[in-house]
């Protein structure tokens, strides 16, 4: 899979993953504010931006996206995974499956998925019903489909430091997701910043500052081990 990946700066590594229908460009303002102190990696999900877009719907799933995130993480030294919306869910999915090579997580306007199968199916149906909103090839919508409750079910075992950021004008469901994560993950911290669902664009200064402060406070990988 040919993935578009951009890497800038030097220092502790941060991997920025965008949401459904977006691209690495959505992180530009935040990245510009971080590159003087950190190695910042932005990338396009498959079927998005400048990454390859297979025509086979079977090529798009949570697991394929997490495998692509594995590729992006590559040989980076214990990066912090930062994800917006779907990108946050995918970063969380990778962390609960294999987080030994990660220092911490920052989730923006995101959540852990659904334990209730009826609610999960409603979410999945909604993605396809609103396909026109995302501006990506129809098969790529499969990245946003939640096949099971693996992520939310695995939260109690997550030991990575976790910061959840939510916009004060975002939908109530994202505030509910933040509250759930705060109760389910030991030590999880929630911060509310000004803006709606894409507050990483409208409040880039505050988002970059929150990410930088979080990374600065993290123990070194050797300390965690």
PASEBA-1860 file (N, C-alpha, C; in nm, 3 decimals):
! residues 225
1> XXXXXXXX> 0.085/-0.120/0.000/0.000/0.000/0.000/0.088/0.124/0.000 ~ 0.071/0.210/-0.100/0.148/0.334/-0.107/0.079/0.439/-0.023 ~ 0.145/0.480/0.085/0.090/0.579/0.176/0.167/0.710/0.164 ~ 0.094/0.821/0.167/0.159/0.952/0.168/0.192/0.987/0.312 ~ 0.320/1.009/0.341/0.367/1.038/0.476/0.459/1.160/0.469 ~ 0.440/1.253/0.560/0.526/1.370/0.570/0.589/1.374/0.709 ~ 0.719/1.395/0.715/0.790/1.402/0.842/0.873/1.531/0.847 ~ 0.858/1.605/0.957/0.929/1.732/0.975/0.981/1.742/1.118
9> XXXXXXXX> 1.082/1.825/1.136/1.128/1.857/1.270/1.222/1.754/1.329 ~ 1.253/1.775/1.457/1.345/1.688/1.528/1.305/1.689/1.675 ~ 1.329/1.576/1.742/1.294/1.565/1.883/1.199/1.450/1.904 ~ 1.132/1.442/2.019/1.035/1.335/2.045/0.932/1.327/1.933 ~ 0.895/1.206/1.895/0.810/1.186/1.778/0.662/1.192/1.813 ~ 0.587/1.256/1.724/0.441/1.266/1.734/0.384/1.224/1.599 ~ 0.290/1.130/1.600/0.225/1.085/1.477/0.082/1.135/1.476 ~ 0.047/1.214/1.376/-0.085/1.276/1.364/-0.169/1.200/1.261
17> XXXXXXXX> -0.284/1.149/1.304/-0.373/1.074/1.216/-0.506/1.147/1.204 ~ -0.550/1.170/1.081/-0.671/1.249/1.055/-0.797/1.162/1.060 ~ -0.911/1.228/1.046/-1.039/1.159/1.050/-1.091/1.121/0.913 ~ -1.206/1.057/0.911/-1.268/1.011/0.787/-1.301/1.130/0.697 ~ -1.259/1.120/0.570/-1.286/1.225/0.474/-1.190/1.342/0.479 ~ -1.091/1.336/0.567/-0.994/1.444/0.580/-0.861/1.399/0.517 ~ -0.753/1.468/0.550/-0.621/1.431/0.500/-0.516/1.486/0.596 ~ -0.391/1.457/0.567/-0.282/1.508/0.650/-0.283/1.660/0.657
25> XXXXXXXX> -0.339/1.724/0.552/-0.339/1.870/0.548/-0.418/1.932/0.664 ~ -0.513/1.857/0.719/-0.592/1.911/0.830/-0.507/1.941/0.953 ~ -0.388/1.879/0.958/-0.297/1.896/1.072/-0.192/2.005/1.048 ~ -0.196/2.072/0.935/-0.086/2.162/0.899/-0.063/2.269/1.004 ~ -0.169/2.335/1.049/-0.153/2.444/1.146/-0.097/2.395/1.279 ~ -0.144/2.280/1.323/-0.091/2.222/1.447/0.054/2.181/1.429 ~ 0.084/2.117/1.317/0.221/2.072/1.291/0.318/2.189/1.286 ~ 0.277/2.298/1.224/0.364/2.416/1.214/0.404/2.467/1.352
33> XXXXXXXX> 0.321/2.444/1.449/0.347/2.493/1.584/0.424/2.393/1.670 ~ 0.450/2.275/1.615/0.519/2.171/1.690/0.658/2.136/1.636 ~ 0.682/2.166/1.508/0.802/2.115/1.442/0.932/2.174/1.498 ~ 0.924/2.285/1.569/1.048/2.341/1.624/1.100/2.262/1.743 ~ 1.015/2.173/1.799/1.057/2.098/1.918/1.039/1.948/1.904 ~ 0.962/1.904/1.803/0.928/1.762/1.792/0.945/1.712/1.649 ~ 0.963/1.581/1.636/0.951/1.516/1.506/0.803/1.493/1.482 ~ 0.747/1.558/1.380/0.604/1.552/1.355/0.579/1.474/1.226
41> XXXXXXXX> 0.498/1.370/1.236/0.467/1.285/1.121/0.317/1.296/1.093 ~ 0.285/1.335/0.970/0.146/1.339/0.924/0.132/1.240/0.809 ~ 0.014/1.182/0.795/-0.004/1.086/0.685/-0.149/1.084/0.641 ~ -0.170/1.035/0.517/-0.304/1.019/0.462/-0.346/0.873/0.476 ~ -0.464/0.850/0.535/-0.521/0.716/0.535/-0.537/0.665/0.392 ~ -0.536/0.534/0.376/-0.563/0.479/0.242/-0.699/0.528/0.192 ~ -0.705/0.558/0.063/-0.828/0.611/0.006/-0.850/0.758/0.032 ~ -0.753/0.824/0.094/-0.764/0.965/0.129/-0.642/1.041/0.076
49> XXXXXXXX> -0.662/1.169/0.048/-0.550/1.255/0.012/-0.465/1.196/-0.099 ~ -0.335/1.185/-0.071/-0.239/1.139/-0.172/-0.196/0.995/-0.151 ~ -0.263/0.923/-0.063/-0.235/0.780/-0.047/-0.310/0.699/-0.153 ~ -0.266/0.577/-0.171/-0.329/0.489/-0.269/-0.473/0.462/-0.231 ~ -0.559/0.445/-0.333/-0.702/0.423/-0.311/-0.746/0.296/-0.384 ~ -0.733/0.180/-0.321/-0.778/0.056/-0.385/-0.927/0.062/-0.417 ~ -0.968/-0.011/-0.519/-1.109/-0.014/-0.556/-1.185/-0.124/-0.485 ~ -1.115/-0.219/-0.427/-1.178/-0.332/-0.360/-1.225/-0.289/-0.220
57> XXXXXXXX> -1.355/-0.298/-0.191/-1.403/-0.260/-0.057/-1.336/-0.340/0.055 ~ -1.292/-0.462/0.025/-1.229/-0.545/0.128/-1.095/-0.487/0.175 ~ -1.041/-0.391/0.100/-0.912/-0.331/0.137/-0.927/-0.228/0.249 ~ -1.052/-0.196/0.285/-1.076/-0.091/0.384/-1.143/-0.147/0.508 ~ -1.072/-0.139/0.619/-1.126/-0.187/0.746/-1.046/-0.124/0.859 ~ -1.096/-0.138/0.980/-1.020/-0.090/1.095/-0.883/-0.156/1.098 ~ -0.879/-0.288/1.076/-0.753/-0.360/1.088/-0.654/-0.318/0.980 ~ -0.701/-0.292/0.860/-0.608/-0.249/0.754/-0.553/-0.111/0.786
65> XXXXXXXX> -0.636/-0.024/0.843/-0.589/0.110/0.879/-0.488/0.103/0.993 ~ -0.512/0.016/1.091/-0.417/0.000/1.201/-0.285/-0.057/1.148 ~ -0.292/-0.148/1.052/-0.170/-0.200/0.991/-0.094/-0.089/0.918 ~ -0.166/0.001/0.852/-0.100/0.116/0.789/-0.035/0.205/0.894 ~ -0.102/0.224/1.006/-0.043/0.304/1.114/0.084/0.237/1.167 ~ 0.086/0.105/1.171/0.209/0.033/1.205/0.323/0.074/1.112 ~ 0.292/0.080/0.983/0.393/0.116/0.884/0.444/0.258/0.908 ~ 0.352/0.349/0.939/0.391/0.488/0.962/0.477/0.500/1.088
73> XXXXXXXX> 0.440/0.429/1.193/0.519/0.431/1.317/0.658/0.378/1.290 ~ 0.667/0.268/1.213/0.795/0.215/1.168/0.900/0.210/1.276 ~ 1.013/0.276/1.251/1.125/0.276/1.344/1.129/0.400/1.433 ~ 1.023/0.476/1.438/1.019/0.591/1.528/1.038/0.545/1.672 ~ 1.106/0.626/1.750/1.136/0.589/1.888/1.020/0.627/1.980 ~ 0.936/0.528/2.012/0.826/0.546/2.106/0.750/0.678/2.083 ~ 0.682/0.689/1.968/0.609/0.812/1.940/0.485/0.826/2.027 ~ 0.433/0.948/2.032/0.301/0.974/2.087/0.203/0.972/1.970
81> XXXXXXXX> 0.096/0.894/1.982/-0.005/0.887/1.877/-0.113/0.990/1.905 ~ -0.140/1.074/1.806/-0.242/1.178/1.817/-0.342/1.157/1.704 ~ -0.470/1.148/1.737/-0.568/1.123/1.633/-0.693/1.205/1.650 ~ -0.747/1.252/1.538/-0.873/1.327/1.538/-0.986/1.238/1.488 ~ -1.095/1.229/1.563/-1.215/1.157/1.523/-1.180/1.011/1.489 ~ -1.200/0.967/1.365/-1.163/0.830/1.329/-1.015/0.804/1.358 ~ -0.929/0.903/1.333/-0.787/0.886/1.361/-0.760/0.859/1.507 ~ -0.842/0.915/1.596/-0.828/0.885/1.738/-0.869/0.743/1.770
89> XXXXXXXX> -0.980/0.699/1.712/-1.025/0.561/1.732/-0.922/0.461/1.682 ~ -0.862/0.489/1.566/-0.761/0.399/1.511/-0.634/0.399/1.597 ~ -0.594/0.515/1.648/-0.478/0.522/1.735/-0.503/0.445/1.863 ~ -0.624/0.457/1.916/-0.661/0.383/2.036/-0.664/0.233/2.008 ~ -0.716/0.195/1.891/-0.719/0.053/1.854/-0.579/-0.006/1.849 ~ -0.485/0.069/1.791/-0.348/0.019/1.787/-0.289/0.007/1.926 ~ -0.319/0.105/2.012/-0.261/0.106/2.145/-0.310/-0.011/2.231 ~ -0.437/-0.046/2.220/-0.486/-0.157/2.302/-0.441/-0.291/2.247
97> XXXXXXXX> -0.405/-0.297/2.119/-0.355/-0.421/2.060/-0.205/-0.437/2.078 ~ -0.131/-0.328/2.057/0.015/-0.332/2.068/0.066/-0.191/2.093 ~ 0.078/-0.157/2.220/0.118/-0.023/2.256/0.254/-0.014/2.323 ~ 0.332/-0.123/2.319/0.461/-0.123/2.387/0.560/-0.025/2.325 ~ 0.541/0.010/2.198/0.634/0.101/2.132/0.580/0.243/2.125 ~ 0.481/0.274/2.210/0.418/0.406/2.211/0.432/0.467/2.350 ~ 0.456/0.599/2.356/0.471/0.668/2.485/0.339/0.716/2.542 ~ 0.246/0.754/2.457/0.120/0.808/2.504/0.024/0.832/2.391
105> XXXXXXXX> -0.097/0.873/2.427/-0.205/0.893/2.331/-0.273/1.027/2.355 ~ -0.307/1.096/2.246/-0.391/1.215/2.253/-0.505/1.195/2.153 ~ -0.628/1.199/2.202/-0.745/1.181/2.117/-0.823/1.311/2.111 ~ -0.857/1.355/1.990/-0.935/1.476/1.970/-1.069/1.439/1.909 ~ -1.178/1.483/1.973/-1.313/1.461/1.918/-1.330/1.316/1.876 ~ -1.300/1.227/1.967/-1.300/1.085/1.935/-1.360/1.006/2.049 ~ -1.368/0.875/2.030/-1.423/0.788/2.132/-1.379/0.645/2.111 ~ -1.419/0.555/2.202/-1.372/0.417/2.197/-1.463/0.321/2.123
113> XXXXXXXX> -1.565/0.372/2.054/-1.657/0.282/1.987/-1.773/0.244/2.079 ~ -1.844/0.139/2.041/-1.968/0.102/2.109/-1.962/-0.042/2.157 ~ -2.004/-0.062/2.282/-2.019/-0.197/2.335/-2.152/-0.257/2.293 ~ -2.255/-0.172/2.286/-2.389/-0.217/2.248/-2.394/-0.243/2.097 ~ -2.428/-0.364/2.055/-2.427/-0.394/1.910/-2.529/-0.314/1.831 ~ -2.640/-0.278/1.893/-2.741/-0.199/1.822/-2.688/-0.058/1.795 ~ -2.627/0.003/1.896/-2.569/0.136/1.878/-2.456/0.133/1.777 ~ -2.377/0.026/1.779/-2.266/0.014/1.685/-2.319/0.003/1.542
121> XXXXXXXX> -2.427/-0.073/1.522/-2.482/-0.086/1.388/-2.543/0.045/1.341 ~ -2.602/0.121/1.431/-2.654/0.252/1.394/-2.542/0.344/1.348 ~ -2.429/0.339/1.419/-2.312/0.417/1.378/-2.267/0.377/1.237 ~ -2.254/0.247/1.215/-2.208/0.198/1.086/-2.304/0.236/0.974 ~ -2.433/0.225/1.002/-2.532/0.264/0.901/-2.522/0.413/0.869 ~ -2.496/0.493/0.972/-2.488/0.637/0.953/-2.373/0.678/0.863 ~ -2.262/0.606/0.872/-2.148/0.638/0.786/-2.186/0.627/0.639 ~ -2.255/0.520/0.604/-2.292/0.501/0.464/-2.407/0.594/0.424
129> XXXXXXXX> -2.496/0.623/0.518/-2.607/0.713/0.486/-2.557/0.854/0.458 ~ -2.448/0.893/0.522/-2.392/1.028/0.504/-2.268/1.027/0.414 ~ -2.261/0.930/0.324/-2.142/0.913/0.241/-2.106/1.040/0.165 ~ -2.206/1.117/0.124/-2.181/1.238/0.044/-2.101/1.342/0.120 ~ -2.100/1.335/0.254/-2.031/1.435/0.335/-1.879/1.419/0.331 ~ -1.831/1.299/0.300/-1.690/1.271/0.324/-1.599/1.295/0.204 ~ -1.652/1.290/0.083/-1.572/1.324/-0.034/-1.460/1.226/-0.063 ~ -1.478/1.100/-0.029/-1.378/0.997/-0.058/-1.445/0.886/-0.137
137> XXXXXXXX> -1.368/0.800/-0.206/-1.430/0.687/-0.276/-1.516/0.605/-0.181 ~ -1.631/0.560/-0.230/-1.725/0.488/-0.144/-1.661/0.372/-0.066 ~ -1.572/0.292/-0.128/-1.514/0.183/-0.051/-1.437/0.230/0.072 ~ -1.379/0.351/0.066/-1.296/0.401/0.176/-1.377/0.425/0.303 ~ -1.509/0.434/0.291/-1.592/0.452/0.409/-1.581/0.333/0.504 ~ -1.535/0.220/0.450/-1.517/0.101/0.533/-1.418/0.121/0.646 ~ -1.331/0.221/0.634/-1.236/0.248/0.742/-1.308/0.291/0.869 ~ -1.424/0.354/0.854/-1.497/0.404/0.969/-1.593/0.305/1.030
145> XXXXXXXX> -1.607/0.190/0.969/-1.699/0.088/1.021/-1.635/0.018/1.141 ~ -1.713/0.004/1.247/-1.666/-0.064/1.367/-1.718/-0.207/1.367 ~ -1.629/-0.306/1.348/-1.676/-0.444/1.333/-1.713/-0.512/1.464 ~ -1.666/-0.459/1.577/-1.688/-0.525/1.705/-1.662/-0.425/1.818 ~ -1.661/-0.475/1.942/-1.639/-0.389/2.057/-1.498/-0.405/2.114 ~ -1.404/-0.452/2.032/-1.270/-0.482/2.080/-1.205/-0.364/2.151 ~ -1.218/-0.245/2.095/-1.148/-0.129/2.150/-1.204/-0.093/2.287 ~ -1.335/-0.071/2.296/-1.394/-0.030/2.422/-1.382/-0.139/2.528
153> XXXXXXXX> -1.388/-0.264/2.485/-1.376/-0.375/2.579/-1.235/-0.386/2.637 ~ -1.134/-0.337/2.564/-0.995/-0.351/2.606/-0.945/-0.234/2.690 ~ -1.026/-0.131/2.708/-0.979/-0.010/2.776/-0.924/-0.033/2.917 ~ -0.984/-0.121/2.999/-0.932/-0.137/3.135/-0.786/-0.182/3.141 ~ -0.738/-0.245/3.035/-0.600/-0.293/3.033/-0.503/-0.190/2.977 ~ -0.553/-0.074/2.933/-0.467/0.028/2.874/-0.390/0.100/2.984 ~ -0.260/0.100/2.974/-0.176/0.164/3.076/-0.103/0.287/3.024 ~ -0.121/0.321/2.898/-0.054/0.437/2.842/-0.117/0.566/2.894
161> XXXXXXXX> -0.036/0.670/2.914/-0.093/0.801/2.945/-0.186/0.845/2.832 ~ -0.301/0.901/2.870/-0.403/0.937/2.772/-0.458/1.076/2.801 ~ -0.457/1.162/2.697/-0.518/1.293/2.702/-0.630/1.296/2.600 ~ -0.749/1.336/2.643/-0.864/1.348/2.554/-0.901/1.495/2.544 ~ -0.904/1.547/2.421/-0.942/1.685/2.395/-1.077/1.687/2.324 ~ -1.163/1.777/2.366/-1.296/1.786/2.305/-1.331/1.934/2.288 ~ -1.399/1.964/2.178/-1.441/2.102/2.152/-1.566/2.138/2.230 ~ -1.571/2.258/2.284/-1.686/2.294/2.367/-1.816/2.303/2.289
169> XXXXXXXX> -1.808/2.312/2.156/-1.929/2.318/2.074/-1.947/2.193/1.989 ~ -1.874/2.087/2.021/-1.889/1.962/1.947/-2.017/1.890/1.991 ~ -2.055/1.787/1.917/-2.178/1.713/1.946/-2.171/1.646/2.083 ~ -2.284/1.633/2.151/-2.285/1.570/2.284/-2.224/1.431/2.287 ~ -2.233/1.357/2.176/-2.179/1.221/2.175/-2.028/1.220/2.199 ~ -1.957/1.322/2.152/-1.813/1.326/2.172/-1.777/1.364/2.315 ~ -1.860/1.446/2.378/-1.840/1.476/2.519/-1.867/1.350/2.602 ~ -1.969/1.274/2.562/-1.998/1.149/2.632/-1.883/1.050/2.617
177> XXXXXXXX> -1.825/1.044/2.498/-1.710/0.956/2.476/-1.592/0.995/2.562 ~ -1.568/1.126/2.576/-1.459/1.174/2.661/-1.482/1.134/2.806 ~ -1.607/1.149/2.853/-1.638/1.111/2.991/-1.619/0.961/3.012 ~ -1.658/0.883/2.912/-1.642/0.737/2.924/-1.495/0.700/2.934 ~ -1.413/0.759/2.849/-1.270/0.730/2.852/-1.209/0.771/2.985 ~ -1.253/0.883/3.038/-1.201/0.931/3.166/-1.230/0.831/3.278 ~ -1.346/0.768/3.273/-1.381/0.671/3.376/-1.322/0.533/3.354 ~ -1.291/0.501/3.229/-1.247/0.364/3.197/-1.096/0.347/3.196
185> XXXXXXXX> -1.021/0.454/3.171/-0.876/0.445/3.158/-0.811/0.514/3.278 ~ -0.739/0.442/3.359/-0.675/0.504/3.476/-0.583/0.620/3.435 ~ -0.598/0.732/3.503/-0.511/0.846/3.477/-0.547/0.928/3.355 ~ -0.655/0.892/3.284/-0.696/0.970/3.166/-0.732/1.112/3.207 ~ -0.687/1.209/3.127/-0.719/1.349/3.152/-0.800/1.404/3.035 ~ -0.903/1.480/3.065/-0.990/1.540/2.963/-0.978/1.691/2.971 ~ -0.960/1.755/2.854/-0.957/1.900/2.847/-1.055/1.947/2.740 ~ -1.128/2.052/2.770/-1.222/2.111/2.675/-1.161/2.238/2.617
193> XXXXXXXX> -1.158/2.246/2.485/-1.102/2.361/2.414/-1.211/2.426/2.330 ~ -1.192/2.551/2.291/-1.296/2.619/2.213/-1.308/2.563/2.071 ~ -1.431/2.545/2.027/-1.451/2.502/1.889/-1.549/2.387/1.876 ~ -1.574/2.352/1.750/-1.662/2.240/1.718/-1.583/2.113/1.695 ~ -1.628/2.032/1.598/-1.565/1.902/1.577/-1.423/1.913/1.524 ~ -1.395/2.016/1.445/-1.261/2.032/1.387/-1.185/2.145/1.457 ~ -1.187/2.142/1.588/-1.125/2.250/1.664/-0.974/2.249/1.654 ~ -0.914/2.140/1.602/-0.770/2.140/1.580/-0.731/2.235/1.467
201> XXXXXXXX> -0.828/2.276/1.386/-0.804/2.375/1.282/-0.834/2.515/1.334 ~ -0.948/2.530/1.399/-0.990/2.664/1.444/-0.916/2.709/1.569 ~ -0.867/2.615/1.649/-0.794/2.649/1.772/-0.658/2.580/1.773 ~ -0.585/2.595/1.662/-0.458/2.525/1.646/-0.358/2.560/1.755 ~ -0.354/2.686/1.797/-0.260/2.725/1.902/-0.285/2.648/2.031 ~ -0.411/2.643/2.072/-0.444/2.574/2.197/-0.421/2.424/2.186 ~ -0.453/2.367/2.070/-0.433/2.223/2.051/-0.284/2.189/2.054 ~ -0.203/2.266/1.982/-0.059/2.241/1.982/-0.001/2.256/2.122
209> XXXXXXXX> -0.046/2.355/2.194/0.004/2.375/2.330/-0.034/2.259/2.421 ~ -0.157/2.209/2.407/-0.201/2.096/2.488/-0.119/1.970/2.456 ~ -0.094/1.947/2.328/-0.015/1.829/2.289/0.127/1.843/2.341 ~ 0.188/1.959/2.322/0.327/1.979/2.365/0.341/1.962/2.516 ~ 0.248/2.018/2.592/0.254/2.005/2.738/0.240/1.860/2.780 ~ 0.151/1.787/2.714/0.132/1.645/2.745/0.260/1.567/2.719 ~ 0.322/1.590/2.602/0.445/1.517/2.568/0.557/1.552/2.666 ~ 0.567/1.678/2.703/0.672/1.720/2.796/0.659/1.650/2.931
217> XXXXXXXX> 0.539/1.617/2.971/0.516/1.556/3.102/0.534/1.405/3.102 ~ 0.547/1.344/2.985/0.555/1.198/2.978/0.687/1.147/3.031 ~ 0.685/1.030/3.099/0.812/0.967/3.136/0.883/0.916/3.012 ~ 1.013/0.900/3.023/1.089/0.845/2.911/1.047/0.700/2.890 ~ 1.067/0.645/2.769/1.033/0.504/2.744/1.101/0.409/2.841 ~ 1.226/0.439/2.879/1.298/0.351/2.972/1.233/0.352/3.109 ~ 1.182/0.469/3.151/1.113/0.479/3.279/0.987/0.395/3.279 ~ 0.912/0.400/3.167/0.789/0.320/3.158/0.819/0.172/3.163
225> X> 0.931/0.130/3.103/0.964/-0.011/3.101/1.008/-0.056/3.241
END
